[in-house]
Amino acid sequence: MNAVQKIFVSILPKSQAKDMEDESRKWMLTCSSCGHKVSVWDLGGIRWKACGTPKKMKRCAECGNINWMTVIKEK
């Protein structure tokens, strides 16, 4: 957990902090080259009460390519 996540977890009630983490773990960044998926939470981010399908330019931990990764909420 990074510093920003720790701040939010410490100031929110436990039920909301758990909801925030659970929802952030459902948002997955998918590499357009190899299909590798990683959650927003595992990357140190928070995506809570969000909508839409943004794209992020990142280096894939699996294939090493820098490319656009789609952020999609999985069920």
Biopython code that builds the backbone (N, CA, C, O; Angstrom):
import numpy as np
from Bio.PDB.StructureBuilder import StructureBuilder

atoms = [
    (1, "MET", "N", (0.850, -1.171, 0.000)),
    (1, "MET", "CA", (0.000, 0.000, 0.000)),
    (1, "MET", "C", (0.901, 1.241, 0.000)),
    (1, "MET", "O", (1.824, 1.353, 0.807)),
    (2, "ASN", "N", (0.616, 2.169, -0.920)),
    (2, "ASN", "CA", (1.445, 3.370, -0.975)),
    (2, "ASN", "C", (0.909, 4.446, -0.019)),
    (2, "ASN", "O", (-0.093, 4.228, 0.663)),
    (3, "ALA", "N", (1.567, 5.587, 0.027)),
    (3, "ALA", "CA", (1.229, 6.644, 0.987)),
    (3, "ALA", "C", (-0.194, 7.175, 0.790)),
    (3, "ALA", "O", (-0.912, 7.381, 1.768)),
    (4, "VAL", "N", (-0.603, 7.394, -0.441)),
    (4, "VAL", "CA", (-1.951, 7.931, -0.702)),
    (4, "VAL", "C", (-3.010, 6.925, -0.254)),
    (4, "VAL", "O", (-4.000, 7.299, 0.375)),
    (5, "GLN", "N", (-2.801, 5.663, -0.576)),
    (5, "GLN", "CA", (-3.752, 4.643, -0.142)),
    (5, "GLN", "C", (-3.817, 4.584, 1.385)),
    (5, "GLN", "O", (-4.904, 4.457, 1.948)),
    (6, "LYS", "N", (-2.683, 4.672, 2.055)),
    (6, "LYS", "CA", (-2.651, 4.632, 3.524)),
    (6, "LYS", "C", (-3.415, 5.801, 4.128)),
    (6, "LYS", "O", (-4.116, 5.637, 5.127)),
    (7, "ILE", "N", (-3.283, 6.986, 3.525)),
    (7, "ILE", "CA", (-4.002, 8.165, 4.031)),
    (7, "ILE", "C", (-5.502, 7.941, 3.943)),
    (7, "ILE", "O", (-6.224, 8.156, 4.916)),
    (8, "PHE", "N", (-5.978, 7.505, 2.766)),
    (8, "PHE", "CA", (-7.414, 7.292, 2.600)),
    (8, "PHE", "C", (-7.927, 6.194, 3.523)),
    (8, "PHE", "O", (-8.998, 6.337, 4.114)),
    (9, "VAL", "N", (-7.187, 5.110, 3.654)),
    (9, "VAL", "CA", (-7.604, 4.011, 4.528)),
    (9, "VAL", "C", (-7.656, 4.469, 5.981)),
    (9, "VAL", "O", (-8.522, 4.023, 6.734)),
    (10, "SER", "N", (-6.747, 5.348, 6.385)),
    (10, "SER", "CA", (-6.720, 5.792, 7.780)),
    (10, "SER", "C", (-7.817, 6.799, 8.113)),
    (10, "SER", "O", (-8.259, 6.860, 9.260)),
    (11, "ILE", "N", (-8.272, 7.599, 7.129)),
    (11, "ILE", "CA", (-9.284, 8.613, 7.445)),
    (11, "ILE", "C", (-10.719, 8.150, 7.186)),
    (11, "ILE", "O", (-11.659, 8.718, 7.740)),
    (12, "LEU", "N", (-10.893, 7.136, 6.361)),
    (12, "LEU", "CA", (-12.244, 6.645, 6.074)),
    (12, "LEU", "C", (-12.674, 5.619, 7.116)),
    (12, "LEU", "O", (-11.839, 4.932, 7.703)),
    (13, "PRO", "N", (-13.986, 5.520, 7.342)),
    (13, "PRO", "CA", (-14.466, 4.423, 8.194)),
    (13, "PRO", "C", (-14.062, 3.080, 7.568)),
    (13, "PRO", "O", (-13.911, 2.982, 6.350)),
    (14, "LYS", "N", (-13.891, 2.060, 8.397)),
    (14, "LYS", "CA", (-13.395, 0.771, 7.912)),
    (14, "LYS", "C", (-14.234, 0.198, 6.776)),
    (14, "LYS", "O", (-13.691, -0.367, 5.827)),
    (15, "SER", "N", (-15.555, 0.341, 6.868)),
    (15, "SER", "CA", (-16.417, -0.219, 5.821)),
    (15, "SER", "C", (-16.182, 0.482, 4.476)),
    (15, "SER", "O", (-16.161, -0.171, 3.433)),
    (16, "GLN", "N", (-16.008, 1.802, 4.501)),
    (16, "GLN", "CA", (-15.759, 2.536, 3.266)),
    (16, "GLN", "C", (-14.351, 2.257, 2.736)),
    (16, "GLN", "O", (-14.159, 2.159, 1.524)),
    (17, "ALA", "N", (-13.378, 2.130, 3.616)),
    (17, "ALA", "CA", (-12.013, 1.818, 3.194)),
    (17, "ALA", "C", (-11.976, 0.451, 2.524)),
    (17, "ALA", "O", (-11.302, 0.274, 1.509)),
    (18, "LYS", "N", (-12.695, -0.513, 3.086)),
    (18, "LYS", "CA", (-12.769, -1.851, 2.482)),
    (18, "LYS", "C", (-13.450, -1.789, 1.125)),
    (18, "LYS", "O", (-12.995, -2.422, 0.172)),
    (19, "ASP", "N", (-14.536, -1.034, 1.029)),
    (19, "ASP", "CA", (-15.259, -0.872, -0.241)),
    (19, "ASP", "C", (-14.354, -0.225, -1.296)),
    (19, "ASP", "O", (-14.354, -0.635, -2.457)),
    (20, "MET", "N", (-13.580, 0.791, -0.882)),
    (20, "MET", "CA", (-12.666, 1.474, -1.786)),
    (20, "MET", "C", (-11.613, 0.495, -2.318)),
    (20, "MET", "O", (-11.353, 0.451, -3.521)),
    (21, "GLU", "N", (-11.019, -0.277, -1.431)),
    (21, "GLU", "CA", (-10.000, -1.243, -1.862)),
    (21, "GLU", "C", (-10.606, -2.314, -2.765)),
    (21, "GLU", "O", (-10.038, -2.645, -3.806)),
    (22, "ASP", "N", (-11.752, -2.854, -2.370)),
    (22, "ASP", "CA", (-12.391, -3.904, -3.170)),
    (22, "ASP", "C", (-12.722, -3.413, -4.579)),
    (22, "ASP", "O", (-12.478, -4.115, -5.560)),
    (23, "GLU", "N", (-13.278, -2.208, -4.674)),
    (23, "GLU", "CA", (-13.630, -1.677, -5.991)),
    (23, "GLU", "C", (-12.378, -1.354, -6.805)),
    (23, "GLU", "O", (-12.350, -1.595, -8.012)),
    (24, "SER", "N", (-11.353, -0.818, -6.168)),
    (24, "SER", "CA", (-10.114, -0.507, -6.878)),
    (24, "SER", "C", (-9.446, -1.771, -7.415)),
    (24, "SER", "O", (-8.794, -1.736, -8.459)),
    (25, "ARG", "N", (-9.608, -2.878, -6.709)),
    (25, "ARG", "CA", (-9.049, -4.155, -7.175)),
    (25, "ARG", "C", (-9.805, -4.703, -8.384)),
    (25, "ARG", "O", (-9.253, -5.504, -9.139)),
    (26, "LYS", "N", (-11.057, -4.288, -8.582)),
    (26, "LYS", "CA", (-11.841, -4.741, -9.736)),
    (26, "LYS", "C", (-11.455, -4.001, -11.018)),
    (26, "LYS", "O", (-11.663, -4.519, -12.115)),
    (27, "TRP", "N", (-10.896, -2.795, -10.891)),
    (27, "TRP", "CA", (-10.479, -2.037, -12.065)),
    (27, "TRP", "C", (-9.125, -2.566, -12.520)),
    (27, "TRP", "O", (-8.139, -2.482, -11.788)),
    (28, "MET", "N", (-9.083, -3.109, -13.724)),
    (28, "MET", "CA", (-7.885, -3.759, -14.239)),
    (28, "MET", "C", (-7.308, -2.997, -15.428)),
    (28, "MET", "O", (-8.038, -2.579, -16.327)),
    (29, "LEU", "N", (-5.983, -2.823, -15.420)),
    (29, "LEU", "CA", (-5.270, -2.294, -16.572)),
    (29, "LEU", "C", (-4.842, -3.494, -17.402)),
    (29, "LEU", "O", (-4.236, -4.432, -16.885)),
    (30, "THR", "N", (-5.161, -3.460, -18.695)),
    (30, "THR", "CA", (-4.848, -4.573, -19.585)),
    (30, "THR", "C", (-3.887, -4.107, -20.661)),
    (30, "THR", "O", (-4.159, -3.136, -21.366)),
    (31, "CYS", "N", (-2.761, -4.799, -20.790)),
    (31, "CYS", "CA", (-1.745, -4.479, -21.797)),
    (31, "CYS", "C", (-2.294, -4.801, -23.183)),
    (31, "CYS", "O", (-2.819, -5.891, -23.412)),
    (32, "SER", "N", (-2.170, -3.854, -24.100)),
    (32, "SER", "CA", (-2.670, -4.077, -25.458)),
    (32, "SER", "C", (-1.738, -4.961, -26.274)),
    (32, "SER", "O", (-2.127, -5.443, -27.338)),
    (33, "SER", "N", (-0.508, -5.186, -25.796)),
    (33, "SER", "CA", (0.432, -6.044, -26.520)),
    (33, "SER", "C", (0.294, -7.516, -26.137)),
    (33, "SER", "O", (0.201, -8.385, -27.003)),
    (34, "CYS", "N", (0.282, -7.788, -24.827)),
    (34, "CYS", "CA", (0.315, -9.194, -24.396)),
    (34, "CYS", "C", (-0.935, -9.628, -23.624)),
    (34, "CYS", "O", (-1.119, -10.820, -23.379)),
    (35, "GLY", "N", (-1.799, -8.676, -23.236)),
    (35, "GLY", "CA", (-3.016, -9.024, -22.508)),
    (35, "GLY", "C", (-2.843, -9.163, -21.002)),
    (35, "GLY", "O", (-3.795, -9.506, -20.301)),
    (36, "HIS", "N", (-1.633, -8.901, -20.494)),
    (36, "HIS", "CA", (-1.387, -8.981, -19.043)),
    (36, "HIS", "C", (-2.297, -8.000, -18.313)),
    (36, "HIS", "O", (-2.489, -6.871, -18.764)),
    (37, "LYS", "N", (-2.864, -8.437, -17.174)),
    (37, "LYS", "CA", (-3.764, -7.590, -16.388)),
    (37, "LYS", "C", (-3.194, -7.372, -14.992)),
    (37, "LYS", "O", (-2.586, -8.263, -14.398)),
    (38, "VAL", "N", (-3.408, -6.160, -14.489)),
    (38, "VAL", "CA", (-3.021, -5.815, -13.117)),
    (38, "VAL", "C", (-4.055, -4.824, -12.592)),
    (38, "VAL", "O", (-4.546, -3.977, -13.339)),
    (39, "SER", "N", (-4.384, -4.932, -11.302)),
    (39, "SER", "CA", (-5.409, -4.047, -10.733)),
    (39, "SER", "C", (-4.843, -2.665, -10.432)),
    (39, "SER", "O", (-3.647, -2.496, -10.193)),
    (40, "VAL", "N", (-5.730, -1.695, -10.450)),
    (40, "VAL", "CA", (-5.359, -0.320, -10.115)),
    (40, "VAL", "C", (-4.800, -0.278, -8.692)),
    (40, "VAL", "O", (-3.819, 0.421, -8.436)),
    (41, "TRP", "N", (-5.403, -1.006, -7.778)),
    (41, "TRP", "CA", (-4.955, -1.028, -6.380)),
    (41, "TRP", "C", (-3.532, -1.555, -6.272)),
    (41, "TRP", "O", (-2.711, -0.995, -5.546)),
    (42, "ASP", "N", (-3.239, -2.630, -6.994)),
    (42, "ASP", "CA", (-1.899, -3.214, -6.934)),
    (42, "ASP", "C", (-0.833, -2.287, -7.515)),
    (42, "ASP", "O", (0.346, -2.411, -7.183)),
    (43, "LEU", "N", (-1.243, -1.362, -8.378)),
    (43, "LEU", "CA", (-0.314, -0.374, -8.929)),
    (43, "LEU", "C", (-0.182, 0.855, -8.026)),
    (43, "LEU", "O", (0.562, 1.784, -8.339)),
    (44, "GLY", "N", (-0.913, 0.854, -6.897)),
    (44, "GLY", "CA", (-0.825, 1.973, -5.959)),
    (44, "GLY", "C", (-1.878, 3.036, -6.180)),
    (44, "GLY", "O", (-1.799, 4.124, -5.609)),
    (45, "GLY", "N", (-2.866, 2.728, -7.005)),
    (45, "GLY", "CA", (-3.902, 3.707, -7.310)),
    (45, "GLY", "C", (-5.201, 3.438, -6.576)),
    (45, "GLY", "O", (-5.370, 2.424, -5.899)),
    (46, "ILE", "N", (-6.113, 4.390, -6.737)),
    (46, "ILE", "CA", (-7.461, 4.269, -6.180)),
    (46, "ILE", "C", (-8.431, 4.626, -7.302)),
    (46, "ILE", "O", (-8.301, 5.672, -7.939)),
    (47, "ARG", "N", (-9.388, 3.762, -7.533)),
    (47, "ARG", "CA", (-10.454, 4.043, -8.487)),
    (47, "ARG", "C", (-11.737, 3.578, -7.815)),
    (47, "ARG", "O", (-12.093, 2.400, -7.855)),
    (48, "TRP", "N", (-12.423, 4.538, -7.195)),
    (48, "TRP", "CA", (-13.584, 4.252, -6.350)),
    (48, "TRP", "C", (-14.729, 5.139, -6.786)),
    (48, "TRP", "O", (-14.557, 6.346, -6.955)),
    (49, "LYS", "N", (-15.897, 4.547, -6.967)),
    (49, "LYS", "CA", (-17.091, 5.272, -7.419)),
    (49, "LYS", "C", (-16.844, 5.918, -8.786)),
    (49, "LYS", "O", (-17.327, 7.016, -9.064)),
    (50, "ALA", "N", (-16.088, 5.223, -9.627)),
    (50, "ALA", "CA", (-15.706, 5.764, -10.932)),
    (50, "ALA", "C", (-16.507, 5.101, -12.045)),
    (50, "ALA", "O", (-17.151, 4.072, -11.842)),
    (51, "CYS", "N", (-16.453, 5.704, -13.206)),
    (51, "CYS", "CA", (-17.076, 5.121, -14.387)),
    (51, "CYS", "C", (-16.204, 5.450, -15.595)),
    (51, "CYS", "O", (-15.249, 6.220, -15.495)),
    (52, "GLY", "N", (-16.543, 4.863, -16.722)),
    (52, "GLY", "CA", (-15.777, 5.114, -17.936)),
    (52, "GLY", "C", (-14.667, 4.098, -18.122)),
    (52, "GLY", "O", (-14.411, 3.261, -17.256)),
    (53, "THR", "N", (-14.015, 4.190, -19.271)),
    (53, "THR", "CA", (-12.912, 3.279, -19.585)),
    (53, "THR", "C", (-11.727, 4.095, -20.082)),
    (53, "THR", "O", (-11.491, 4.186, -21.286)),
    (54, "PRO", "N", (-10.985, 4.687, -19.155)),
    (54, "PRO", "CA", (-9.827, 5.487, -19.564)),
    (54, "PRO", "C", (-8.681, 4.609, -20.056)),
    (54, "PRO", "O", (-8.705, 3.387, -19.903)),
    (55, "LYS", "N", (-7.691, 5.247, -20.641)),
    (55, "LYS", "CA", (-6.474, 4.560, -21.057)),
    (55, "LYS", "C", (-5.295, 5.239, -20.390)),
    (55, "LYS", "O", (-5.288, 6.456, -20.201)),
    (56, "LYS", "N", (-4.298, 4.443, -20.035)),
    (56, "LYS", "CA", (-3.094, 4.953, -19.390)),
    (56, "LYS", "C", (-1.881, 4.458, -20.175)),
    (56, "LYS", "O", (-1.843, 3.306, -20.606)),
    (57, "MET", "N", (-0.896, 5.329, -20.358)),
    (57, "MET", "CA", (0.365, 4.935, -20.989)),
    (57, "MET", "C", (1.276, 4.413, -19.886)),
    (57, "MET", "O", (1.674, 5.169, -18.999)),
    (58, "LYS", "N", (1.609, 3.121, -19.935)),
    (58, "LYS", "CA", (2.426, 2.499, -18.896)),
    (58, "LYS", "C", (3.329, 1.447, -19.524)),
    (58, "LYS", "O", (3.095, 0.996, -20.645)),
    (59, "ARG", "N", (4.363, 1.066, -18.783)),
    (59, "ARG", "CA", (5.215, -0.054, -19.175)),
    (59, "ARG", "C", (4.620, -1.322, -18.571)),
    (59, "ARG", "O", (4.340, -1.379, -17.374)),
    (60, "CYS", "N", (4.434, -2.321, -19.400)),
    (60, "CYS", "CA", (3.877, -3.588, -18.951)),
    (60, "CYS", "C", (4.940, -4.362, -18.175)),
    (60, "CYS", "O", (6.070, -4.513, -18.638)),
    (61, "ALA", "N", (4.573, -4.845, -17.003)),
    (61, "ALA", "CA", (5.495, -5.621, -16.181)),
    (61, "ALA", "C", (5.783, -6.990, -16.788)),
    (61, "ALA", "O", (6.806, -7.602, -16.483)),
    (62, "GLU", "N", (4.889, -7.469, -17.643)),
    (62, "GLU", "CA", (5.042, -8.797, -18.241)),
    (62, "GLU", "C", (5.917, -8.769, -19.496)),
    (62, "GLU", "O", (6.906, -9.497, -19.583)),
    (63, "CYS", "N", (5.547, -7.919, -20.477)),
    (63, "CYS", "CA", (6.276, -7.921, -21.751)),
    (63, "CYS", "C", (7.300, -6.790, -21.865)),
    (63, "CYS", "O", (8.163, -6.827, -22.742)),
    (64, "GLY", "N", (7.212, -5.786, -20.989)),
    (64, "GLY", "CA", (8.174, -4.687, -20.993)),
    (64, "GLY", "C", (7.883, -3.579, -21.987)),
    (64, "GLY", "O", (8.596, -2.576, -22.012)),
    (65, "ASN", "N", (6.848, -3.736, -22.810)),
    (65, "ASN", "CA", (6.493, -2.705, -23.784)),
    (65, "ASN", "C", (5.809, -1.527, -23.105)),
    (65, "ASN", "O", (5.061, -1.697, -22.142)),
    (66, "ILE", "N", (6.074, -0.332, -23.621)),
    (66, "ILE", "CA", (5.355, 0.855, -23.175)),
    (66, "ILE", "C", (4.229, 1.068, -24.172)),
    (66, "ILE", "O", (4.480, 1.282, -25.358)),
    (67, "ASN", "N", (2.986, 1.012, -23.700)),
    (67, "ASN", "CA", (1.850, 1.194, -24.591)),
    (67, "ASN", "C", (0.630, 1.626, -23.805)),
    (67, "ASN", "O", (0.663, 1.742, -22.580)),
    (68, "TRP", "N", (-0.451, 1.862, -24.539)),
    (68, "TRP", "CA", (-1.700, 2.254, -23.906)),
    (68, "TRP", "C", (-2.345, 1.034, -23.267)),
    (68, "TRP", "O", (-2.487, -0.017, -23.892)),
    (69, "MET", "N", (-2.730, 1.198, -22.016)),
    (69, "MET", "CA", (-3.433, 0.138, -21.302)),
    (69, "MET", "C", (-4.850, 0.619, -21.025)),
    (69, "MET", "O", (-5.059, 1.724, -20.525)),
    (70, "THR", "N", (-5.809, -0.220, -21.355)),
    (70, "THR", "CA", (-7.211, 0.098, -21.110)),
    (70, "THR", "C", (-7.550, -0.248, -19.672)),
    (70, "THR", "O", (-7.131, -1.283, -19.156)),
    (71, "VAL", "N", (-8.314, 0.629, -19.030)),
    (71, "VAL", "CA", (-8.759, 0.393, -17.645)),
    (71, "VAL", "C", (-10.222, -0.012, -17.689)),
    (71, "VAL", "O", (-11.085, 0.781, -18.066)),
    (72, "ILE", "N", (-10.497, -1.254, -17.301)),
    (72, "ILE", "CA", (-11.851, -1.788, -17.375)),
    (72, "ILE", "C", (-12.208, -2.413, -16.024)),
    (72, "ILE", "O", (-11.387, -3.082, -15.397)),
    (73, "LYS", "N", (-13.449, -2.179, -15.591)),
    (73, "LYS", "CA", (-13.925, -2.766, -14.334)),
    (73, "LYS", "C", (-14.425, -4.172, -14.610)),
    (73, "LYS", "O", (-15.318, -4.375, -15.432)),
    (74, "GLU", "N", (-13.843, -5.142, -13.916)),
    (74, "GLU", "CA", (-14.278, -6.521, -14.041)),
    (74, "GLU", "C", (-15.251, -6.836, -12.922)),
    (74, "GLU", "O", (-15.250, -6.183, -11.878)),
    (75, "LYS", "N", (-16.073, -7.834, -13.148)),
    (75, "LYS", "CA", (-17.107, -8.176, -12.159)),
    (75, "LYS", "C", (-16.678, -9.223, -11.206)),
    (75, "LYS", "O", (-17.446, -9.607, -10.323)),
]
sb = StructureBuilder()
sb.init_structure("model")
sb.init_model(0)
sb.init_chain("A")
sb.init_seg("    ")
for serial, (resi, resn, name, xyz) in enumerate(atoms, 1):
    if name == "N":
        sb.init_residue(resn, " ", resi, " ")
    sb.init_atom(name, np.array(xyz, "f"), 0.0, 1.0, " ", f" {name:<3s}", serial, name[0])
structure = sb.get_structure()
